[in-house]
Amino acid sequence: MIIRLIVERVNAGLARARSRGVTLGRPRTDPKVEQRIRDRAATGMGKLKIARTLGVGVSVVQRVLT
């Protein structure tokens, strides 16, 4: 019963934020950085090394390459 109330309030807050034009979620990765990731992967560089070189997380590299 209390869970439904929490879910209802959270959804109402999200709807209110969307109606105000708030961007929800994590910031997008710059397309230039995504292209650099693809270029380095094409040369055979590993995911961890790409992440360290470009200063992004390994999860970002994995997401771009899938």
mmJSON file of the N, C-alpha and C atoms, coordinates in Angstrom:
{"data_MODEL":{"atom_site":{
"group_PDB":["ATOM","ATOM","ATOM","ATOM","ATOM","ATOM","ATOM","ATOM","ATOM","ATOM","ATOM","ATOM","ATOM","ATOM","ATOM","ATOM","ATOM","ATOM","ATOM","ATOM","ATOM","ATOM","ATOM","ATOM","ATOM","ATOM","ATOM","ATOM","ATOM","ATOM","ATOM","ATOM","ATOM","ATOM","ATOM","ATOM","ATOM","ATOM","ATOM","ATOM","ATOM","ATOM","ATOM","ATOM","ATOM","ATOM","ATOM","ATOM","ATOM","ATOM","ATOM","ATOM","ATOM","ATOM","ATOM","ATOM","ATOM","ATOM","ATOM","ATOM","ATOM","ATOM","ATOM","ATOM","ATOM","ATOM","ATOM","ATOM","ATOM","ATOM","ATOM","ATOM","ATOM","ATOM","ATOM","ATOM","ATOM","ATOM","ATOM","ATOM","ATOM","ATOM","ATOM","ATOM","ATOM","ATOM","ATOM","ATOM","ATOM","ATOM","ATOM","ATOM","ATOM","ATOM","ATOM","ATOM","ATOM","ATOM","ATOM","ATOM","ATOM","ATOM","ATOM","ATOM","ATOM","ATOM","ATOM","ATOM","ATOM","ATOM","ATOM","ATOM","ATOM","ATOM","ATOM","ATOM","ATOM","ATOM","ATOM","ATOM","ATOM","ATOM","ATOM","ATOM","ATOM","ATOM","ATOM","ATOM","ATOM","ATOM","ATOM","ATOM","ATOM","ATOM","ATOM","ATOM","ATOM","ATOM","ATOM","ATOM","ATOM","ATOM","ATOM","ATOM","ATOM","ATOM","ATOM","ATOM","ATOM","ATOM","ATOM","ATOM","ATOM","ATOM","ATOM","ATOM","ATOM","ATOM","ATOM","ATOM","ATOM","ATOM","ATOM","ATOM","ATOM","ATOM","ATOM","ATOM","ATOM","ATOM","ATOM","ATOM","ATOM","ATOM","ATOM","ATOM","ATOM","ATOM","ATOM","ATOM","ATOM","ATOM","ATOM","ATOM","ATOM","ATOM","ATOM","ATOM","ATOM","ATOM","ATOM","ATOM","ATOM","ATOM","ATOM","ATOM","ATOM","ATOM"],
"id":[1,2,3,4,5,6,7,8,9,10,11,12,13,14,15,16,17,18,19,20,21,22,23,24,25,26,27,28,29,30,31,32,33,34,35,36,37,38,39,40,41,42,43,44,45,46,47,48,49,50,51,52,53,54,55,56,57,58,59,60,61,62,63,64,65,66,67,68,69,70,71,72,73,74,75,76,77,78,79,80,81,82,83,84,85,86,87,88,89,90,91,92,93,94,95,96,97,98,99,100,101,102,103,104,105,106,107,108,109,110,111,112,113,114,115,116,117,118,119,120,121,122,123,124,125,126,127,128,129,130,131,132,133,134,135,136,137,138,139,140,141,142,143,144,145,146,147,148,149,150,151,152,153,154,155,156,157,158,159,160,161,162,163,164,165,166,167,168,169,170,171,172,173,174,175,176,177,178,179,180,181,182,183,184,185,186,187,188,189,190,191,192,193,194,195,196,197,198],
"type_symbol":["N","C","C","N","C","C","N","C","C","N","C","C","N","C","C","N","C","C","N","C","C","N","C","C","N","C","C","N","C","C","N","C","C","N","C","C","N","C","C","N","C","C","N","C","C","N","C","C","N","C","C","N","C","C","N","C","C","N","C","C","N","C","C","N","C","C","N","C","C","N","C","C","N","C","C","N","C","C","N","C","C","N","C","C","N","C","C","N","C","C","N","C","C","N","C","C","N","C","C","N","C","C","N","C","C","N","C","C","N","C","C","N","C","C","N","C","C","N","C","C","N","C","C","N","C","C","N","C","C","N","C","C","N","C","C","N","C","C","N","C","C","N","C","C","N","C","C","N","C","C","N","C","C","N","C","C","N","C","C","N","C","C","N","C","C","N","C","C","N","C","C","N","C","C","N","C","C","N","C","C","N","C","C","N","C","C","N","C","C","N","C","C","N","C","C","N","C","C"],
"label_atom_id":["N","CA","C","N","CA","C","N","CA","C","N","CA","C","N","CA","C","N","CA","C","N","CA","C","N","CA","C","N","CA","C","N","CA","C","N","CA","C","N","CA","C","N","CA","C","N","CA","C","N","CA","C","N","CA","C","N","CA","C","N","CA","C","N","CA","C","N","CA","C","N","CA","C","N","CA","C","N","CA","C","N","CA","C","N","CA","C","N","CA","C","N","CA","C","N","CA","C","N","CA","C","N","CA","C","N","CA","C","N","CA","C","N","CA","C","N","CA","C","N","CA","C","N","CA","C","N","CA","C","N","CA","C","N","CA","C","N","CA","C","N","CA","C","N","CA","C","N","CA","C","N","CA","C","N","CA","C","N","CA","C","N","CA","C","N","CA","C","N","CA","C","N","CA","C","N","CA","C","N","CA","C","N","CA","C","N","CA","C","N","CA","C","N","CA","C","N","CA","C","N","CA","C","N","CA","C","N","CA","C","N","CA","C","N","CA","C","N","CA","C","N","CA","C","N","CA","C","N","CA","C"],
"label_alt_id":[null,null,null,null,null,null,null,null,null,null,null,null,null,null,null,null,null,null,null,null,null,null,null,null,null,null,null,null,null,null,null,null,null,null,null,null,null,null,null,null,null,null,null,null,null,null,null,null,null,null,null,null,null,null,null,null,null,null,null,null,null,null,null,null,null,null,null,null,null,null,null,null,null,null,null,null,null,null,null,null,null,null,null,null,null,null,null,null,null,null,null,null,null,null,null,null,null,null,null,null,null,null,null,null,null,null,null,null,null,null,null,null,null,null,null,null,null,null,null,null,null,null,null,null,null,null,null,null,null,null,null,null,null,null,null,null,null,null,null,null,null,null,null,null,null,null,null,null,null,null,null,null,null,null,null,null,null,null,null,null,null,null,null,null,null,null,null,null,null,null,null,null,null,null,null,null,null,null,null,null,null,null,null,null,null,null,null,null,null,null,null,null,null,null,null,null,null,null],
"label_comp_id":["MET","MET","MET","ILE","ILE","ILE","ILE","ILE","ILE","ARG","ARG","ARG","LEU","LEU","LEU","ILE","ILE","ILE","VAL","VAL","VAL","GLU","GLU","GLU","ARG","ARG","ARG","VAL","VAL","VAL","ASN","ASN","ASN","ALA","ALA","ALA","GLY","GLY","GLY","LEU","LEU","LEU","ALA","ALA","ALA","ARG","ARG","ARG","ALA","ALA","ALA","ARG","ARG","ARG","SER","SER","SER","ARG","ARG","ARG","GLY","GLY","GLY","VAL","VAL","VAL","THR","THR","THR","LEU","LEU","LEU","GLY","GLY","GLY","ARG","ARG","ARG","PRO","PRO","PRO","ARG","ARG","ARG","THR","THR","THR","ASP","ASP","ASP","PRO","PRO","PRO","LYS","LYS","LYS","VAL","VAL","VAL","GLU","GLU","GLU","GLN","GLN","GLN","ARG","ARG","ARG","ILE","ILE","ILE","ARG","ARG","ARG","ASP","ASP","ASP","ARG","ARG","ARG","ALA","ALA","ALA","ALA","ALA","ALA","THR","THR","THR","GLY","GLY","GLY","MET","MET","MET","GLY","GLY","GLY","LYS","LYS","LYS","LEU","LEU","LEU","LYS","LYS","LYS","ILE","ILE","ILE","ALA","ALA","ALA","ARG","ARG","ARG","THR","THR","THR","LEU","LEU","LEU","GLY","GLY","GLY","VAL","VAL","VAL","GLY","GLY","GLY","VAL","VAL","VAL","SER","SER","SER","VAL","VAL","VAL","VAL","VAL","VAL","GLN","GLN","GLN","ARG","ARG","ARG","VAL","VAL","VAL","LEU","LEU","LEU","THR","THR","THR"],
"label_asym_id":["A","A","A","A","A","A","A","A","A","A","A","A","A","A","A","A","A","A","A","A","A","A","A","A","A","A","A","A","A","A","A","A","A","A","A","A","A","A","A","A","A","A","A","A","A","A","A","A","A","A","A","A","A","A","A","A","A","A","A","A","A","A","A","A","A","A","A","A","A","A","A","A","A","A","A","A","A","A","A","A","A","A","A","A","A","A","A","A","A","A","A","A","A","A","A","A","A","A","A","A","A","A","A","A","A","A","A","A","A","A","A","A","A","A","A","A","A","A","A","A","A","A","A","A","A","A","A","A","A","A","A","A","A","A","A","A","A","A","A","A","A","A","A","A","A","A","A","A","A","A","A","A","A","A","A","A","A","A","A","A","A","A","A","A","A","A","A","A","A","A","A","A","A","A","A","A","A","A","A","A","A","A","A","A","A","A","A","A","A","A","A","A","A","A","A","A","A","A"],
"label_entity_id":["1","1","1","1","1","1","1","1","1","1","1","1","1","1","1","1","1","1","1","1","1","1","1","1","1","1","1","1","1","1","1","1","1","1","1","1","1","1","1","1","1","1","1","1","1","1","1","1","1","1","1","1","1","1","1","1","1","1","1","1","1","1","1","1","1","1","1","1","1","1","1","1","1","1","1","1","1","1","1","1","1","1","1","1","1","1","1","1","1","1","1","1","1","1","1","1","1","1","1","1","1","1","1","1","1","1","1","1","1","1","1","1","1","1","1","1","1","1","1","1","1","1","1","1","1","1","1","1","1","1","1","1","1","1","1","1","1","1","1","1","1","1","1","1","1","1","1","1","1","1","1","1","1","1","1","1","1","1","1","1","1","1","1","1","1","1","1","1","1","1","1","1","1","1","1","1","1","1","1","1","1","1","1","1","1","1","1","1","1","1","1","1","1","1","1","1","1","1"],
"label_seq_id":[1,1,1,2,2,2,3,3,3,4,4,4,5,5,5,6,6,6,7,7,7,8,8,8,9,9,9,10,10,10,11,11,11,12,12,12,13,13,13,14,14,14,15,15,15,16,16,16,17,17,17,18,18,18,19,19,19,20,20,20,21,21,21,22,22,22,23,23,23,24,24,24,25,25,25,26,26,26,27,27,27,28,28,28,29,29,29,30,30,30,31,31,31,32,32,32,33,33,33,34,34,34,35,35,35,36,36,36,37,37,37,38,38,38,39,39,39,40,40,40,41,41,41,42,42,42,43,43,43,44,44,44,45,45,45,46,46,46,47,47,47,48,48,48,49,49,49,50,50,50,51,51,51,52,52,52,53,53,53,54,54,54,55,55,55,56,56,56,57,57,57,58,58,58,59,59,59,60,60,60,61,61,61,62,62,62,63,63,63,64,64,64,65,65,65,66,66,66],
"pdbx_PDB_ins_code":[null,null,null,null,null,null,null,null,null,null,null,null,null,null,null,null,null,null,null,null,null,null,null,null,null,null,null,null,null,null,null,null,null,null,null,null,null,null,null,null,null,null,null,null,null,null,null,null,null,null,null,null,null,null,null,null,null,null,null,null,null,null,null,null,null,null,null,null,null,null,null,null,null,null,null,null,null,null,null,null,null,null,null,null,null,null,null,null,null,null,null,null,null,null,null,null,null,null,null,null,null,null,null,null,null,null,null,null,null,null,null,null,null,null,null,null,null,null,null,null,null,null,null,null,null,null,null,null,null,null,null,null,null,null,null,null,null,null,null,null,null,null,null,null,null,null,null,null,null,null,null,null,null,null,null,null,null,null,null,null,null,null,null,null,null,null,null,null,null,null,null,null,null,null,null,null,null,null,null,null,null,null,null,null,null,null,null,null,null,null,null,null,null,null,null,null,null,null],
"Cartn_x":[0.822,0.0,0.867,1.851,2.728,3.634,3.955,4.793,4.067,2.761,1.992,2.004,1.933,1.966,3.313,4.39,5.73,5.865,5.446,5.532,4.716,3.54,2.669,3.326,3.923,4.571,5.81,6.592,7.778,7.37,6.373,5.91,5.34,4.657,4.118,5.261,6.304,7.458,8.17,8.319,8.949,8.105,6.801,5.913,5.991,6.055,6.166,7.479,8.558,9.855,9.836,9.261,9.18,8.362,7.258,6.401,7.121,8.106,8.889,10.076,10.256,11.335,12.676,12.679,13.917,14.387,15.673,16.243,16.577,16.018,16.224,17.303,17.992,18.998,20.406,21.36,22.761,23.03,23.996,24.344,24.865,24.571,25.018,26.519,27.16,28.575,28.707,29.707,29.946,30.172,29.502,29.689,31.148,31.911,33.325,34.091,33.762,34.41,34.001,32.738,32.285,33.037,33.267,34.007,35.453,36.063,37.435,37.503,36.477,36.43,36.402,35.534,35.436,36.738,37.371,38.637,39.718,39.815,40.855,40.557,39.295,38.929,39.262,39.107,39.409,40.896,41.738,43.177,43.601,42.643,42.953,43.242,43.068,43.315,42.24,42.62,41.684,40.755,39.66,38.647,39.186,39.942,40.483,41.452,42.301,43.271,42.571,41.533,40.756,40.159,39.574,38.938,39.947,41.1,42.123,42.655,42.859,43.399,42.448,41.157,40.182,39.557,39.846,39.309,37.83,37.369,35.973,35.954,34.793,34.668,34.664,35.043,35.038,33.612,32.639,31.249,30.816,31.358,31.071,31.633,32.85,33.49,32.685,32.286,31.506,30.175,29.512,28.222,28.376,29.439,29.655,29.969,30.716,31.149,30.119,29.018,27.999,26.897],
"Cartn_y":[-1.185,0.0,1.249,1.3,2.465,2.524,1.351,1.297,1.978,1.718,2.342,3.861,4.351,5.8,6.376,5.691,6.155,6.172,5.084,4.994,6.108,6.355,7.403,8.781,9.052,10.347,10.515,9.446,9.51,9.766,9.029,9.22,10.615,11.151,12.509,13.524,13.31,14.2,14.143,12.953,12.809,13.48,13.302,13.928,15.454,15.957,17.404,17.926,17.195,17.608,17.605,16.564,16.502,17.652,17.992,19.074,20.422,20.537,21.769,21.767,20.649,20.583,20.143,19.554,19.097,17.83,17.778,16.589,15.598,14.412,13.386,12.412,11.812,10.805,11.384,10.52,10.924,11.778,12.689,13.498,12.622,13.005,12.267,12.454,11.452,11.538,12.342,13.199,14.025,13.136,13.423,12.609,12.55,13.605,13.591,12.55,12.432,11.436,10.034,9.867,8.569,8.168,9.111,8.806,8.449,9.146,8.812,7.397,7.006,5.643,4.633,4.876,3.954,3.894,5.054,5.096,4.283,4.449,3.726,2.224,1.857,0.442,-0.191,0.569,0.053,-0.243,0.454,0.204,-0.967,-1.532,-2.678,-2.345,-1.093,-0.699,-1.306,-1.729,-2.342,-1.329,-1.834,-0.967,-0.182,-0.85,-0.177,0.93,0.65,1.641,2.827,2.548,3.622,4.513,3.892,4.654,5.532,4.973,5.753,6.88,6.606,7.61,8.798,8.503,9.565,10.141,9.532,10.051,9.785,8.643,8.253,6.901,6.477,5.183,4.043,2.867,1.686,1.389,1.658,1.404,2.282,3.493,4.377,3.755,3.257,2.627,1.409,0.582,-0.605,-0.229,0.792,1.208,1.689,2.468,2.999,1.88,0.879,-0.17,-1.272,-1.246,-2.288,-1.809],
"Cartn_z":[0.0,0.0,0.0,0.892,0.952,-0.274,-0.831,-2.037,-3.193,-3.321,-4.399,-4.273,-3.052,-2.819,-3.237,-2.897,-3.274,-4.791,-5.447,-6.906,-7.546,-7.027,-7.564,-7.439,-6.29,-6.077,-6.952,-7.097,-7.953,-9.398,-9.869,-11.246,-11.464,-10.472,-10.583,-10.669,-9.875,-9.926,-11.263,-11.81,-13.13,-14.215,-14.147,-15.127,-15.029,-13.8,-13.603,-14.18,-13.972,-14.503,-16.031,-16.619,-18.085,-18.645,-17.965,-18.452,-18.398,-17.497,-17.407,-18.369,-19.076,-20.058,-19.495,-18.304,-17.688,-18.395,-18.733,-19.34,-18.235,-18.344,-17.332,-17.79,-16.844,-17.16,-17.179,-17.508,-17.54,-18.765,-18.671,-19.841,-20.972,-22.188,-23.356,-23.544,-24.136,-24.469,-25.757,-25.814,-26.993,-28.215,-29.328,-30.54,-31.01,-30.759,-31.145,-30.339,-29.055,-28.203,-28.658,-29.012,-29.505,-30.767,-31.657,-32.885,-32.574,-31.622,-31.221,-30.661,-29.906,-29.363,-30.504,-31.489,-32.622,-33.413,-33.611,-34.361,-33.653,-32.352,-31.606,-31.558,-31.473,-31.467,-32.817,-33.888,-35.221,-35.387,-34.628,-34.708,-33.826,-33.07,-32.234,-30.786,-30.39,-29.0,-28.111,-26.918,-25.979,-25.332,-24.786,-24.179,-22.991,-22.135,-20.953,-21.352,-22.325,-22.77,-23.448,-24.218,-24.853,-23.772,-22.75,-21.678,-20.959,-20.645,-19.95,-20.824,-22.093,-23.017,-23.169,-23.282,-23.541,-22.275,-21.124,-19.876,-19.681,-20.189,-19.991,-19.307,-18.87,-18.219,-19.221,-18.742,-19.599,-20.058,-19.221,-19.593,-20.769,-20.851,-21.977,-23.248,-23.172,-24.331,-24.768,-23.818,-24.144,-24.795,-24.271,-24.834,-26.261,-26.541,-27.879,-28.863,-28.422,-29.326,-29.554,-28.818,-29.038,-29.944],
"occupancy":[1.0,1.0,1.0,1.0,1.0,1.0,1.0,1.0,1.0,1.0,1.0,1.0,1.0,1.0,1.0,1.0,1.0,1.0,1.0,1.0,1.0,1.0,1.0,1.0,1.0,1.0,1.0,1.0,1.0,1.0,1.0,1.0,1.0,1.0,1.0,1.0,1.0,1.0,1.0,1.0,1.0,1.0,1.0,1.0,1.0,1.0,1.0,1.0,1.0,1.0,1.0,1.0,1.0,1.0,1.0,1.0,1.0,1.0,1.0,1.0,1.0,1.0,1.0,1.0,1.0,1.0,1.0,1.0,1.0,1.0,1.0,1.0,1.0,1.0,1.0,1.0,1.0,1.0,1.0,1.0,1.0,1.0,1.0,1.0,1.0,1.0,1.0,1.0,1.0,1.0,1.0,1.0,1.0,1.0,1.0,1.0,1.0,1.0,1.0,1.0,1.0,1.0,1.0,1.0,1.0,1.0,1.0,1.0,1.0,1.0,1.0,1.0,1.0,1.0,1.0,1.0,1.0,1.0,1.0,1.0,1.0,1.0,1.0,1.0,1.0,1.0,1.0,1.0,1.0,1.0,1.0,1.0,1.0,1.0,1.0,1.0,1.0,1.0,1.0,1.0,1.0,1.0,1.0,1.0,1.0,1.0,1.0,1.0,1.0,1.0,1.0,1.0,1.0,1.0,1.0,1.0,1.0,1.0,1.0,1.0,1.0,1.0,1.0,1.0,1.0,1.0,1.0,1.0,1.0,1.0,1.0,1.0,1.0,1.0,1.0,1.0,1.0,1.0,1.0,1.0,1.0,1.0,1.0,1.0,1.0,1.0,1.0,1.0,1.0,1.0,1.0,1.0,1.0,1.0,1.0,1.0,1.0,1.0],
"B_iso_or_equiv":[0.0,0.0,0.0,0.0,0.0,0.0,0.0,0.0,0.0,0.0,0.0,0.0,0.0,0.0,0.0,0.0,0.0,0.0,0.0,0.0,0.0,0.0,0.0,0.0,0.0,0.0,0.0,0.0,0.0,0.0,0.0,0.0,0.0,0.0,0.0,0.0,0.0,0.0,0.0,0.0,0.0,0.0,0.0,0.0,0.0,0.0,0.0,0.0,0.0,0.0,0.0,0.0,0.0,0.0,0.0,0.0,0.0,0.0,0.0,0.0,0.0,0.0,0.0,0.0,0.0,0.0,0.0,0.0,0.0,0.0,0.0,0.0,0.0,0.0,0.0,0.0,0.0,0.0,0.0,0.0,0.0,0.0,0.0,0.0,0.0,0.0,0.0,0.0,0.0,0.0,0.0,0.0,0.0,0.0,0.0,0.0,0.0,0.0,0.0,0.0,0.0,0.0,0.0,0.0,0.0,0.0,0.0,0.0,0.0,0.0,0.0,0.0,0.0,0.0,0.0,0.0,0.0,0.0,0.0,0.0,0.0,0.0,0.0,0.0,0.0,0.0,0.0,0.0,0.0,0.0,0.0,0.0,0.0,0.0,0.0,0.0,0.0,0.0,0.0,0.0,0.0,0.0,0.0,0.0,0.0,0.0,0.0,0.0,0.0,0.0,0.0,0.0,0.0,0.0,0.0,0.0,0.0,0.0,0.0,0.0,0.0,0.0,0.0,0.0,0.0,0.0,0.0,0.0,0.0,0.0,0.0,0.0,0.0,0.0,0.0,0.0,0.0,0.0,0.0,0.0,0.0,0.0,0.0,0.0,0.0,0.0,0.0,0.0,0.0,0.0,0.0,0.0,0.0,0.0,0.0,0.0,0.0,0.0],
"pdbx_formal_charge":[null,null,null,null,null,null,null,null,null,null,null,null,null,null,null,null,null,null,null,null,null,null,null,null,null,null,null,null,null,null,null,null,null,null,null,null,null,null,null,null,null,null,null,null,null,null,null,null,null,null,null,null,null,null,null,null,null,null,null,null,null,null,null,null,null,null,null,null,null,null,null,null,null,null,null,null,null,null,null,null,null,null,null,null,null,null,null,null,null,null,null,null,null,null,null,null,null,null,null,null,null,null,null,null,null,null,null,null,null,null,null,null,null,null,null,null,null,null,null,null,null,null,null,null,null,null,null,null,null,null,null,null,null,null,null,null,null,null,null,null,null,null,null,null,null,null,null,null,null,null,null,null,null,null,null,null,null,null,null,null,null,null,null,null,null,null,null,null,null,null,null,null,null,null,null,null,null,null,null,null,null,null,null,null,null,null,null,null,null,null,null,null,null,null,null,null,null,null],
"auth_seq_id":[1,1,1,2,2,2,3,3,3,4,4,4,5,5,5,6,6,6,7,7,7,8,8,8,9,9,9,10,10,10,11,11,11,12,12,12,13,13,13,14,14,14,15,15,15,16,16,16,17,17,17,18,18,18,19,19,19,20,20,20,21,21,21,22,22,22,23,23,23,24,24,24,25,25,25,26,26,26,27,27,27,28,28,28,29,29,29,30,30,30,31,31,31,32,32,32,33,33,33,34,34,34,35,35,35,36,36,36,37,37,37,38,38,38,39,39,39,40,40,40,41,41,41,42,42,42,43,43,43,44,44,44,45,45,45,46,46,46,47,47,47,48,48,48,49,49,49,50,50,50,51,51,51,52,52,52,53,53,53,54,54,54,55,55,55,56,56,56,57,57,57,58,58,58,59,59,59,60,60,60,61,61,61,62,62,62,63,63,63,64,64,64,65,65,65,66,66,66],
"auth_comp_id":["MET","MET","MET","ILE","ILE","ILE","ILE","ILE","ILE","ARG","ARG","ARG","LEU","LEU","LEU","ILE","ILE","ILE","VAL","VAL","VAL","GLU","GLU","GLU","ARG","ARG","ARG","VAL","VAL","VAL","ASN","ASN","ASN","ALA","ALA","ALA","GLY","GLY","GLY","LEU","LEU","LEU","ALA","ALA","ALA","ARG","ARG","ARG","ALA","ALA","ALA","ARG","ARG","ARG","SER","SER","SER","ARG","ARG","ARG","GLY","GLY","GLY","VAL","VAL","VAL","THR","THR","THR","LEU","LEU","LEU","GLY","GLY","GLY","ARG","ARG","ARG","PRO","PRO","PRO","ARG","ARG","ARG","THR","THR","THR","ASP","ASP","ASP","PRO","PRO","PRO","LYS","LYS","LYS","VAL","VAL","VAL","GLU","GLU","GLU","GLN","GLN","GLN","ARG","ARG","ARG","ILE","ILE","ILE","ARG","ARG","ARG","ASP","ASP","ASP","ARG","ARG","ARG","ALA","ALA","ALA","ALA","ALA","ALA","THR","THR","THR","GLY","GLY","GLY","MET","MET","MET","GLY","GLY","GLY","LYS","LYS","LYS","LEU","LEU","LEU","LYS","LYS","LYS","ILE","ILE","ILE","ALA","ALA","ALA","ARG","ARG","ARG","THR","THR","THR","LEU","LEU","LEU","GLY","GLY","GLY","VAL","VAL","VAL","GLY","GLY","GLY","VAL","VAL","VAL","SER","SER","SER","VAL","VAL","VAL","VAL","VAL","VAL","GLN","GLN","GLN","ARG","ARG","ARG","VAL","VAL","VAL","LEU","LEU","LEU","THR","THR","THR"],
"auth_asym_id":["A","A","A","A","A","A","A","A","A","A","A","A","A","A","A","A","A","A","A","A","A","A","A","A","A","A","A","A","A","A","A","A","A","A","A","A","A","A","A","A","A","A","A","A","A","A","A","A","A","A","A","A","A","A","A","A","A","A","A","A","A","A","A","A","A","A","A","A","A","A","A","A","A","A","A","A","A","A","A","A","A","A","A","A","A","A","A","A","A","A","A","A","A","A","A","A","A","A","A","A","A","A","A","A","A","A","A","A","A","A","A","A","A","A","A","A","A","A","A","A","A","A","A","A","A","A","A","A","A","A","A","A","A","A","A","A","A","A","A","A","A","A","A","A","A","A","A","A","A","A","A","A","A","A","A","A","A","A","A","A","A","A","A","A","A","A","A","A","A","A","A","A","A","A","A","A","A","A","A","A","A","A","A","A","A","A","A","A","A","A","A","A","A","A","A","A","A","A"],
"auth_atom_id":["N","CA","C","N","CA","C","N","CA","C","N","CA","C","N","CA","C","N","CA","C","N","CA","C","N","CA","C","N","CA","C","N","CA","C","N","CA","C","N","CA","C","N","CA","C","N","CA","C","N","CA","C","N","CA","C","N","CA","C","N","CA","C","N","CA","C","N","CA","C","N","CA","C","N","CA","C","N","CA","C","N","CA","C","N","CA","C","N","CA","C","N","CA","C","N","CA","C","N","CA","C","N","CA","C","N","CA","C","N","CA","C","N","CA","C","N","CA","C","N","CA","C","N","CA","C","N","CA","C","N","CA","C","N","CA","C","N","CA","C","N","CA","C","N","CA","C","N","CA","C","N","CA","C","N","CA","C","N","CA","C","N","CA","C","N","CA","C","N","CA","C","N","CA","C","N","CA","C","N","CA","C","N","CA","C","N","CA","C","N","CA","C","N","CA","C","N","CA","C","N","CA","C","N","CA","C","N","CA","C","N","CA","C","N","CA","C","N","CA","C","N","CA","C","N","CA","C","N","CA","C"],
"pdbx_PDB_model_num":[1,1,1,1,1,1,1,1,1,1,1,1,1,1,1,1,1,1,1,1,1,1,1,1,1,1,1,1,1,1,1,1,1,1,1,1,1,1,1,1,1,1,1,1,1,1,1,1,1,1,1,1,1,1,1,1,1,1,1,1,1,1,1,1,1,1,1,1,1,1,1,1,1,1,1,1,1,1,1,1,1,1,1,1,1,1,1,1,1,1,1,1,1,1,1,1,1,1,1,1,1,1,1,1,1,1,1,1,1,1,1,1,1,1,1,1,1,1,1,1,1,1,1,1,1,1,1,1,1,1,1,1,1,1,1,1,1,1,1,1,1,1,1,1,1,1,1,1,1,1,1,1,1,1,1,1,1,1,1,1,1,1,1,1,1,1,1,1,1,1,1,1,1,1,1,1,1,1,1,1,1,1,1,1,1,1,1,1,1,1,1,1,1,1,1,1,1,1]
}}}
